[in-house]
Amino acid sequence: MISLKDKIEQVKENIAEACNKSKRDMAEITTVVVTKTTTVENIIEAIKLGCTDFGENRVQQLKEVAEQIDKIVSNQMLLSGKTQNINWHLIGHLQRNKVKQVLPIVKMIQSVDTLRLAEEISQQSKKAGITTKILLQVNCSGEPQKFGIPVGAATHLAEQFSTMPNIELAGIMTMAPLTKDENIIRRCFVRAREIFEDIKNERFASKEFHHISMGMSNDYKIAVEEGATILRIGSAIFA
Ligand SMILES: *Cc1c(COP(=O)(O)O)cnc(C)c1O
């Protein structure tokens, strides 16, 4: 069995290699470790190995796991006197009636793909006196069963998001289709990059608009080559 440490190191090496190949600076890439299939013990080990950003795709699981991790980390901070910052990302579909529950937990909601959801996040954030970072989820693969706004409607929706007071549109998120065909995957990421640039060049885009969240265990190297700033990696680390 390969240790968690070795798997994390392998992922880092692969990212470094892809950065080299595409002349990118590794420092501009955040790896969100996706914890939906693993245990609290493994997450704690990942934290000890230096991981800081974690992602869940379901609200209930996010709440439960984040609460347990928070307790353990707080205790350890008390003992060691060192502070440790853990950032949680919601990466899966969010229903409006669950927005209120996730706001106190997350650093970023990566899966915002409708006006009504963004409105609810803005309203609930206002009540809580906070601004919430979100990503616009774009369906770059064109698969009808996927969440995400269709490519052709993305810029308009981003503009609408930009008028809402208590959300900060920090970039876009996308998922490649499930295929082994690298060309199809790459085309999807190139598409996402183009949409990102389109929105970034609009007058309404804020300074904080600088993220492209794309790339999972099977395709993160391609994603790095095509400009990802956030990777979401689960099974390559925990499986
Ligand atoms: C599960 C999940 C991931 C991670 O997938 P792996 O293939 O395990 O790396 C990334 N993004 C989203 C939205 C997910 O649900």
The ligand as an ORCA input file, in Angstrom:
! r2SCAN-3c Opt
* xyz 0 1
  C     -15.466     14.093     -6.305
  C     -15.198     15.389     -6.959
  C     -13.897     15.757     -7.330
  C     -12.680     14.860     -7.112
  O     -12.740     13.759     -7.941
  P     -11.527     12.705     -8.020
  O     -11.684     12.083     -9.343
  O     -11.746     11.764     -6.883
  O     -10.274     13.455     -7.876
  C     -13.717     16.997     -7.923
  N     -14.744     17.831     -8.171
  C     -16.008     17.518     -7.832
  C     -17.096     18.479     -8.130
  C     -16.283     16.290     -7.221
  O     -17.540     15.973     -6.902
*
